[in-house]
Amino acid sequence: MVDDSNLQRQVIHSTERVGEPKVRSAQRTLEALNPDVRVVPFEERLTAENVDRILSEGWDVIIDGADNFPTRYLVNDASVWHDVPVVHGSIYRFEGQTTVFHPGEGPCYRCLYPSPPPPELAPSCAEGGVLGVLPGIVGSLQASEALKLLLGTGDTLVGRLLLFDALATTWDEVAIRRDPDCPVCGESPTITEYIDYVEFCNAAGRGVAS
């Protein structure tokens, strides 16, 4: 649901829509901007039980703005098995990062992050805070990458992780490679079906912390 604490960074919503489902609020804004756009809302949490049904609609690109690790790993695995590129973006306080995970052409999310960090090292926006303009900066980069993928032009961020520091106003780029031992996209994958992603993240976090 839209909450007033969202409004300083989630500009697709407005004060009058506090308490309204976010998917419906976003649909209203997009259709008001361009009535020729067809918005297909899914008013449900993405899970291992419904991800195949949702992806069967035939999407060309996934733009991932998830704020939790179970969803990120679920989206990654589903994108590999459905052969759909993912434009990834994440933010934390004053920092943001963007990359493109393209099945068969570069690494996947699990190649970059084999396991999630413990909860104390990855607080939510509500817990850790985030600079209000940062989602717009990272989101614009994601939109640019999605357009390049759809148009088949330019050099995308496949194999490159773009890092932005808003306090220093600096950009850095890190080369990332496909892991041949990746359990999902590697040469001999060991994960071939959906798992309990919440338990996976909780167990991984406990393992790192210990």
C-alpha atoms as an extended CHARMM CRD file, in Angstrom:
* protein
*
       210  EXT
         1         1  MET       CA              0.0000000000        0.0000000000        0.0000000000  PROA      1               0.0000000000
         2         2  VAL       CA              1.0940000000        3.5940000000       -0.6000000000  PROA      2               0.0000000000
         3         3  ASP       CA              2.4680000000        5.0950000000        2.6130000000  PROA      3               0.0000000000
         4         4  ASP       CA              3.3180000000        8.7340000000        3.1920000000  PROA      4               0.0000000000
         5         5  SER       CA              6.9080000000        7.7000000000        3.9550000000  PROA      5               0.0000000000
         6         6  ASN       CA              7.2100000000        6.5170000000        0.3140000000  PROA      6               0.0000000000
         7         7  LEU       CA              6.4150000000        9.8530000000       -1.2610000000  PROA      7               0.0000000000
         8         8  GLN       CA              9.8370000000       11.5210000000       -1.0350000000  PROA      8               0.0000000000
         9         9  ARG       CA             11.2840000000        8.9390000000       -3.4230000000  PROA      9               0.0000000000
        10        10  GLN       CA              8.4240000000        7.0570000000       -5.1320000000  PROA      10              0.0000000000
        11        11  VAL       CA              7.1540000000        9.8960000000       -7.3050000000  PROA      11              0.0000000000
        12        12  ILE       CA              4.6930000000        7.6990000000       -9.1950000000  PROA      12              0.0000000000
        13        13  HSD       CA              2.3980000000        8.0330000000       -6.1360000000  PROA      13              0.0000000000
        14        14  SER       CA              0.8300000000       11.0690000000       -4.4720000000  PROA      14              0.0000000000
        15        15  THR       CA             -0.5240000000       12.1360000000       -1.1010000000  PROA      15              0.0000000000
        16        16  GLU       CA             -4.1340000000       11.5420000000       -2.1250000000  PROA      16              0.0000000000
        17        17  ARG       CA             -3.3210000000        7.8780000000       -2.8010000000  PROA      17              0.0000000000
        18        18  VAL       CA             -1.9880000000        6.9880000000        0.6510000000  PROA      18              0.0000000000
        19        19  GLY       CA             -3.5760000000        3.6610000000        1.5820000000  PROA      19              0.0000000000
        20        20  GLU       CA             -4.1790000000        2.6590000000       -2.0530000000  PROA      20              0.0000000000
        21        21  PRO       CA             -2.4830000000       -0.4540000000       -3.4940000000  PROA      21              0.0000000000
        22        22  LYS       CA              0.7700000000        0.6670000000       -5.1130000000  PROA      22              0.0000000000
        23        23  VAL       CA              0.1380000000       -1.3030000000       -8.2830000000  PROA      23              0.0000000000
        24        24  ARG       CA             -3.1680000000        0.5000000000       -8.8300000000  PROA      24              0.0000000000
        25        25  SER       CA             -1.6670000000        3.9010000000       -8.0450000000  PROA      25              0.0000000000
        26        26  ALA       CA              1.1870000000        3.2730000000      -10.4830000000  PROA      26              0.0000000000
        27        27  GLN       CA             -1.2700000000        2.1580000000      -13.1640000000  PROA      27              0.0000000000
        28        28  ARG       CA             -3.3090000000        5.3610000000      -12.7700000000  PROA      28              0.0000000000
        29        29  THR       CA             -0.2200000000        7.5510000000      -13.1060000000  PROA      29              0.0000000000
        30        30  LEU       CA              1.1310000000        5.7460000000      -16.1710000000  PROA      30              0.0000000000
        31        31  GLU       CA             -2.2150000000        5.7400000000      -17.9650000000  PROA      31              0.0000000000
        32        32  ALA       CA             -2.6700000000        9.4410000000      -17.1790000000  PROA      32              0.0000000000
        33        33  LEU       CA              0.7470000000       10.1910000000      -18.6930000000  PROA      33              0.0000000000
        34        34  ASN       CA              0.0480000000        8.1400000000      -21.8240000000  PROA      34              0.0000000000
        35        35  PRO       CA             -3.3950000000        6.5760000000      -22.3770000000  PROA      35              0.0000000000
        36        36  ASP       CA             -1.9730000000        4.5150000000      -25.2760000000  PROA      36              0.0000000000
        37        37  VAL       CA              0.1890000000        2.4790000000      -22.8850000000  PROA      37              0.0000000000
        38        38  ARG       CA             -1.3210000000       -0.8580000000      -21.8760000000  PROA      38              0.0000000000
        39        39  VAL       CA             -0.6050000000       -1.5840000000      -18.2180000000  PROA      39              0.0000000000
        40        40  VAL       CA             -1.1390000000       -5.1530000000      -16.9950000000  PROA      40              0.0000000000
        41        41  PRO       CA             -1.2260000000       -5.0360000000      -13.1880000000  PROA      41              0.0000000000
        42        42  PHE       CA             -0.5190000000       -8.0260000000      -10.9560000000  PROA      42              0.0000000000
        43        43  GLU       CA             -1.8730000000       -7.2270000000       -7.5060000000  PROA      43              0.0000000000
        44        44  GLU       CA             -0.0420000000      -10.0690000000       -5.7950000000  PROA      44              0.0000000000
        45        45  ARG       CA              3.3350000000      -10.7560000000       -4.2370000000  PROA      45              0.0000000000
        46        46  LEU       CA              5.7690000000      -12.4800000000       -6.5960000000  PROA      46              0.0000000000
        47        47  THR       CA              6.4040000000      -16.0430000000       -5.4050000000  PROA      47              0.0000000000
        48        48  ALA       CA              7.7630000000      -19.3360000000       -6.6820000000  PROA      48              0.0000000000
        49        49  GLU       CA              4.1490000000      -20.4260000000       -7.1590000000  PROA      49              0.0000000000
        50        50  ASN       CA              3.1110000000      -17.6100000000       -9.5110000000  PROA      50              0.0000000000
        51        51  VAL       CA              6.3270000000      -16.4320000000      -11.2100000000  PROA      51              0.0000000000
        52        52  ASP       CA              6.0320000000      -18.8390000000      -14.1610000000  PROA      52              0.0000000000
        53        53  ARG       CA              2.4390000000      -17.7590000000      -14.7830000000  PROA      53              0.0000000000
        54        54  ILE       CA              3.3920000000      -14.0840000000      -14.7030000000  PROA      54              0.0000000000
        55        55  LEU       CA              6.4450000000      -14.5130000000      -16.9400000000  PROA      55              0.0000000000
        56        56  SER       CA              4.4430000000      -16.6160000000      -19.4050000000  PROA      56              0.0000000000
        57        57  GLU       CA              2.8870000000      -13.3410000000      -20.5980000000  PROA      57              0.0000000000
        58        58  GLY       CA              5.9870000000      -13.0630000000      -22.8250000000  PROA      58              0.0000000000
        59        59  TRP       CA              7.9380000000      -10.0980000000      -21.4480000000  PROA      59              0.0000000000
        60        60  ASP       CA             11.0780000000       -8.9490000000      -23.2790000000  PROA      60              0.0000000000
        61        61  VAL       CA             12.8430000000       -7.3380000000      -20.3110000000  PROA      61              0.0000000000
        62        62  ILE       CA             12.5100000000       -7.4410000000      -16.5310000000  PROA      62              0.0000000000
        63        63  ILE       CA             13.3560000000       -4.2360000000      -14.6470000000  PROA      63              0.0000000000
        64        64  ASP       CA             14.1910000000       -5.3130000000      -11.1100000000  PROA      64              0.0000000000
        65        65  GLY       CA             13.6310000000       -2.7620000000       -8.3690000000  PROA      65              0.0000000000
        66        66  ALA       CA             13.0010000000       -5.3060000000       -5.6170000000  PROA      66              0.0000000000
        67        67  ASP       CA             13.8360000000       -4.2640000000       -2.0660000000  PROA      67              0.0000000000
        68        68  ASN       CA             14.4480000000       -7.7190000000       -0.6020000000  PROA      68              0.0000000000
        69        69  PHE       CA             16.8190000000      -10.5880000000       -1.2970000000  PROA      69              0.0000000000
        70        70  PRO       CA             14.2940000000      -13.4720000000       -1.6320000000  PROA      70              0.0000000000
        71        71  THR       CA             12.5990000000      -11.6450000000       -4.5280000000  PROA      71              0.0000000000
        72        72  ARG       CA             15.9330000000      -10.8240000000       -6.1950000000  PROA      72              0.0000000000
        73        73  TYR       CA             17.0630000000      -14.4590000000       -6.1710000000  PROA      73              0.0000000000
        74        74  LEU       CA             13.6350000000      -15.6280000000       -7.3380000000  PROA      74              0.0000000000
        75        75  VAL       CA             13.6350000000      -13.1350000000      -10.2270000000  PROA      75              0.0000000000
        76        76  ASN       CA             17.1600000000      -14.1850000000      -11.1500000000  PROA      76              0.0000000000
        77        77  ASP       CA             16.3980000000      -17.8910000000      -11.3090000000  PROA      77              0.0000000000
        78        78  ALA       CA             13.1660000000      -17.3500000000      -13.2200000000  PROA      78              0.0000000000
        79        79  SER       CA             14.8710000000      -15.0250000000      -15.7040000000  PROA      79              0.0000000000
        80        80  VAL       CA             17.5790000000      -17.6070000000      -16.4370000000  PROA      80              0.0000000000
        81        81  TRP       CA             15.0310000000      -20.3700000000      -17.0000000000  PROA      81              0.0000000000
        82        82  HSD       CA             12.7720000000      -18.1140000000      -19.1060000000  PROA      82              0.0000000000
        83        83  ASP       CA             15.7130000000      -16.5140000000      -20.9680000000  PROA      83              0.0000000000
        84        84  VAL       CA             14.6660000000      -12.9470000000      -20.1560000000  PROA      84              0.0000000000
        85        85  PRO       CA             17.2830000000      -10.2510000000      -19.4410000000  PROA      85              0.0000000000
        86        86  VAL       CA             17.0920000000       -8.4080000000      -16.1210000000  PROA      86              0.0000000000
        87        87  VAL       CA             17.9890000000       -4.7540000000      -15.6270000000  PROA      87              0.0000000000
        88        88  HSD       CA             19.0360000000       -4.7030000000      -11.9870000000  PROA      88              0.0000000000
        89        89  GLY       CA             19.1120000000       -1.6610000000       -9.7360000000  PROA      89              0.0000000000
        90        90  SER       CA             19.6010000000       -1.3290000000       -5.9960000000  PROA      90              0.0000000000
        91        91  ILE       CA             20.1160000000        1.5290000000       -3.5520000000  PROA      91              0.0000000000
        92        92  TYR       CA             21.4240000000        1.9640000000       -0.0240000000  PROA      92              0.0000000000
        93        93  ARG       CA             21.5340000000        5.2860000000        1.8160000000  PROA      93              0.0000000000
        94        94  PHE       CA             23.7080000000        7.4040000000       -0.5330000000  PROA      94              0.0000000000
        95        95  GLU       CA             24.8390000000        4.6830000000       -2.9250000000  PROA      95              0.0000000000
        96        96  GLY       CA             23.3170000000        2.9490000000       -5.9240000000  PROA      96              0.0000000000
        97        97  GLN       CA             24.2920000000        0.2700000000       -8.3940000000  PROA      97              0.0000000000
        98        98  THR       CA             23.0420000000       -0.8720000000      -11.7770000000  PROA      98              0.0000000000
        99        99  THR       CA             23.8450000000       -3.7520000000      -14.1240000000  PROA      99              0.0000000000
       100       100  VAL       CA             22.2280000000       -6.0350000000      -16.6990000000  PROA      100             0.0000000000
       101       101  PHE       CA             21.9670000000       -9.7900000000      -16.2490000000  PROA      101             0.0000000000
       102       102  HSD       CA             21.4680000000      -11.2980000000      -19.7080000000  PROA      102             0.0000000000
       103       103  PRO       CA             21.1050000000      -15.1100000000      -19.7760000000  PROA      103             0.0000000000
       104       104  GLY       CA             23.6810000000      -16.7020000000      -22.0570000000  PROA      104             0.0000000000
       105       105  GLU       CA             25.6000000000      -13.4500000000      -22.5630000000  PROA      105             0.0000000000
       106       106  GLY       CA             26.9600000000      -12.6660000000      -19.1180000000  PROA      106             0.0000000000
       107       107  PRO       CA             26.7530000000      -13.3970000000      -15.4010000000  PROA      107             0.0000000000
       108       108  CYS       CA             23.5460000000      -13.7190000000      -13.4320000000  PROA      108             0.0000000000
       109       109  TYR       CA             22.7290000000      -12.2760000000      -10.0170000000  PROA      109             0.0000000000
       110       110  ARG       CA             23.9890000000      -15.4370000000       -8.2950000000  PROA      110             0.0000000000
       111       111  CYS       CA             27.3610000000      -15.0970000000      -10.0400000000  PROA      111             0.0000000000
       112       112  LEU       CA             27.7330000000      -11.6760000000       -8.4390000000  PROA      112             0.0000000000
       113       113  TYR       CA             26.1400000000      -12.5350000000       -5.0910000000  PROA      113             0.0000000000
       114       114  PRO       CA             26.2970000000      -16.3000000000       -4.4130000000  PROA      114             0.0000000000
       115       115  SER       CA             24.6060000000      -15.7320000000       -1.0460000000  PROA      115             0.0000000000
       116       116  PRO       CA             22.9030000000      -12.7490000000        0.5880000000  PROA      116             0.0000000000
       117       117  PRO       CA             24.5040000000      -10.7850000000        3.4210000000  PROA      117             0.0000000000
       118       118  PRO       CA             23.2470000000      -11.0760000000        6.9930000000  PROA      118             0.0000000000
       119       119  PRO       CA             20.2920000000       -8.7850000000        7.8040000000  PROA      119             0.0000000000
       120       120  GLU       CA             22.3830000000       -6.3980000000        9.9050000000  PROA      120             0.0000000000
       121       121  LEU       CA             24.5060000000       -5.5800000000        6.8470000000  PROA      121             0.0000000000
       122       122  ALA       CA             21.5370000000       -4.9920000000        4.5420000000  PROA      122             0.0000000000
       123       123  PRO       CA             18.8440000000       -2.9610000000        6.3330000000  PROA      123             0.0000000000
       124       124  SER       CA             15.6840000000       -1.9480000000        4.5190000000  PROA      124             0.0000000000
       125       125  CYS       CA             15.0090000000        1.6170000000        3.3580000000  PROA      125             0.0000000000
       126       126  ALA       CA             12.8790000000        2.1200000000        6.4670000000  PROA      126             0.0000000000
       127       127  GLU       CA             15.7330000000        0.9390000000        8.6930000000  PROA      127             0.0000000000
       128       128  GLY       CA             18.7570000000        2.4180000000        6.9180000000  PROA      128             0.0000000000
       129       129  GLY       CA             17.2040000000        5.3220000000        5.0540000000  PROA      129             0.0000000000
       130       130  VAL       CA             17.8680000000        6.3960000000        1.4770000000  PROA      130             0.0000000000
       131       131  LEU       CA             18.5440000000        9.7390000000       -0.1950000000  PROA      131             0.0000000000
       132       132  GLY       CA             15.2460000000       10.6680000000       -1.8550000000  PROA      132             0.0000000000
       133       133  VAL       CA             16.7200000000       11.4580000000       -5.2840000000  PROA      133             0.0000000000
       134       134  LEU       CA             18.7430000000        8.2360000000       -5.5000000000  PROA      134             0.0000000000
       135       135  PRO       CA             15.9160000000        5.9690000000       -6.7580000000  PROA      135             0.0000000000
       136       136  GLY       CA             15.2950000000        8.4530000000       -9.5950000000  PROA      136             0.0000000000
       137       137  ILE       CA             18.9540000000        8.3930000000      -10.6260000000  PROA      137             0.0000000000
       138       138  VAL       CA             19.2300000000        4.6120000000      -10.5760000000  PROA      138             0.0000000000
       139       139  GLY       CA             15.7750000000        4.1950000000      -12.0930000000  PROA      139             0.0000000000
       140       140  SER       CA             16.6770000000        6.4480000000      -15.0170000000  PROA      140             0.0000000000
       141       141  LEU       CA             19.7920000000        4.3540000000      -15.6430000000  PROA      141             0.0000000000
       142       142  GLN       CA             17.6430000000        1.2120000000      -15.5940000000  PROA      142             0.0000000000
       143       143  ALA       CA             15.2120000000        2.7620000000      -18.0770000000  PROA      143             0.0000000000
       144       144  SER       CA             18.1280000000        3.6130000000      -20.3660000000  PROA      144             0.0000000000
       145       145  GLU       CA             19.4430000000        0.0470000000      -20.2230000000  PROA      145             0.0000000000
       146       146  ALA       CA             15.9690000000       -1.3800000000      -20.8820000000  PROA      146             0.0000000000
       147       147  LEU       CA             15.5570000000        0.8340000000      -23.9560000000  PROA      147             0.0000000000
       148       148  LYS       CA             18.9230000000       -0.2970000000      -25.3480000000  PROA      148             0.0000000000
       149       149  LEU       CA             17.9300000000       -3.9320000000      -24.8730000000  PROA      149             0.0000000000
       150       150  LEU       CA             14.5620000000       -3.4050000000      -26.5740000000  PROA      150             0.0000000000
       151       151  LEU       CA             16.0350000000       -1.4160000000      -29.4500000000  PROA      151             0.0000000000
       152       152  GLY       CA             19.0880000000       -3.6340000000      -29.8800000000  PROA      152             0.0000000000
       153       153  THR       CA             21.4770000000       -0.6920000000      -29.8460000000  PROA      153             0.0000000000
       154       154  GLY       CA             24.4040000000        0.5890000000      -27.8120000000  PROA      154             0.0000000000
       155       155  ASP       CA             26.5380000000       -1.1470000000      -25.2230000000  PROA      155             0.0000000000
       156       156  THR       CA             24.5770000000       -2.4260000000      -22.2530000000  PROA      156             0.0000000000
       157       157  LEU       CA             25.8660000000       -3.0530000000      -18.7420000000  PROA      157             0.0000000000
       158       158  VAL       CA             26.1390000000       -6.8170000000      -19.2930000000  PROA      158             0.0000000000
       159       159  GLY       CA             29.2800000000       -7.8830000000      -17.4130000000  PROA      159             0.0000000000
       160       160  ARG       CA             29.6660000000       -4.4460000000      -15.8520000000  PROA      160             0.0000000000
       161       161  LEU       CA             28.4620000000       -3.1940000000      -12.4620000000  PROA      161             0.0000000000
       162       162  LEU       CA             28.0060000000        0.5900000000      -12.3490000000  PROA      162             0.0000000000
       163       163  LEU       CA             28.3960000000        2.1130000000       -8.8790000000  PROA      163             0.0000000000
       164       164  PHE       CA             27.2210000000        5.6140000000       -7.9420000000  PROA      164             0.0000000000
       165       165  ASP       CA             28.1790000000        7.4950000000       -4.7830000000  PROA      165             0.0000000000
       166       166  ALA       CA             25.8450000000       10.4560000000       -4.3370000000  PROA      166             0.0000000000
       167       167  LEU       CA             27.8450000000       12.0260000000       -1.4980000000  PROA      167             0.0000000000
       168       168  ALA       CA             31.0650000000       12.1570000000       -3.5340000000  PROA      168             0.0000000000
       169       169  THR       CA             29.2590000000       12.4070000000       -6.9020000000  PROA      169             0.0000000000
       170       170  THR       CA             31.4880000000        9.6960000000       -8.3390000000  PROA      170             0.0000000000
       171       171  TRP       CA             30.9060000000        6.8240000000      -10.7300000000  PROA      171             0.0000000000
       172       172  ASP       CA             32.8750000000        3.5890000000      -10.6640000000  PROA      172             0.0000000000
       173       173  GLU       CA             32.6430000000        0.4940000000      -12.8330000000  PROA      173             0.0000000000
       174       174  VAL       CA             33.4870000000       -3.0690000000      -11.8410000000  PROA      174             0.0000000000
       175       175  ALA       CA             33.8770000000       -5.9100000000      -14.3320000000  PROA      175             0.0000000000
       176       176  ILE       CA             31.8410000000       -8.9890000000      -13.3920000000  PROA      176             0.0000000000
       177       177  ARG       CA             32.1330000000      -12.3970000000      -15.0240000000  PROA      177             0.0000000000
       178       178  ARG       CA             29.9650000000      -15.4500000000      -15.3460000000  PROA      178             0.0000000000
       179       179  ASP       CA             30.8360000000      -18.0810000000      -12.7670000000  PROA      179             0.0000000000
       180       180  PRO       CA             31.2020000000      -21.5060000000      -14.4460000000  PROA      180             0.0000000000
       181       181  ASP       CA             30.2990000000      -23.0610000000      -11.0800000000  PROA      181             0.0000000000
       182       182  CYS       CA             27.1620000000      -20.9390000000      -10.6000000000  PROA      182             0.0000000000
       183       183  PRO       CA             24.3930000000      -23.2160000000       -9.2950000000  PROA      183             0.0000000000
       184       184  VAL       CA             21.8480000000      -21.7290000000      -11.7370000000  PROA      184             0.0000000000
       185       185  CYS       CA             23.5950000000      -20.4900000000      -14.9000000000  PROA      185             0.0000000000
       186       186  GLY       CA             26.8640000000      -22.4590000000      -14.6080000000  PROA      186             0.0000000000
       187       187  GLU       CA             28.0660000000      -25.3760000000      -16.6850000000  PROA      187             0.0000000000
       188       188  SER       CA             26.6000000000      -27.9670000000      -14.2960000000  PROA      188             0.0000000000
       189       189  PRO       CA             23.7100000000      -26.2580000000      -12.4980000000  PROA      189             0.0000000000
       190       190  THR       CA             22.6150000000      -27.7470000000       -9.1950000000  PROA      190             0.0000000000
       191       191  ILE       CA             19.5060000000      -25.5790000000       -8.7940000000  PROA      191             0.0000000000
       192       192  THR       CA             17.0480000000      -26.4770000000      -11.5260000000  PROA      192             0.0000000000
       193       193  GLU       CA             13.7570000000      -25.6380000000       -9.8530000000  PROA      193             0.0000000000
       194       194  TYR       CA             12.4360000000      -23.0120000000       -7.4830000000  PROA      194             0.0000000000
       195       195  ILE       CA             13.4960000000      -23.2370000000       -3.8520000000  PROA      195             0.0000000000
       196       196  ASP       CA             12.2930000000      -21.7180000000       -0.5940000000  PROA      196             0.0000000000
       197       197  TYR       CA             13.9240000000      -18.3220000000       -1.1460000000  PROA      197             0.0000000000
       198       198  VAL       CA             13.0410000000      -16.8850000000        2.2580000000  PROA      198             0.0000000000
       199       199  GLU       CA             14.6450000000      -19.8560000000        4.0000000000  PROA      199             0.0000000000
       200       200  PHE       CA             17.6500000000      -19.7060000000        1.6370000000  PROA      200             0.0000000000
       201       201  CYS       CA             18.2590000000      -16.0500000000        2.4930000000  PROA      201             0.0000000000
       202       202  ASN       CA             17.7210000000      -16.6020000000        6.2050000000  PROA      202             0.0000000000
       203       203  ALA       CA             20.0540000000      -19.6070000000        6.2650000000  PROA      203             0.0000000000
       204       204  ALA       CA             22.7010000000      -17.8080000000        4.2080000000  PROA      204             0.0000000000
       205       205  GLY       CA             22.5100000000      -14.8060000000        6.4720000000  PROA      205             0.0000000000
       206       206  ARG       CA             22.9270000000      -16.9490000000        9.5680000000  PROA      206             0.0000000000
       207       207  GLY       CA             25.8870000000      -18.7070000000        7.9710000000  PROA      207             0.0000000000
       208       208  VAL       CA             27.6860000000      -15.4810000000        7.1830000000  PROA      208             0.0000000000
       209       209  ALA       CA             26.9930000000      -14.0180000000       10.6010000000  PROA      209             0.0000000000
       210       210  SER       CA             28.3670000000      -17.0670000000       12.4020000000  PROA      210             0.0000000000
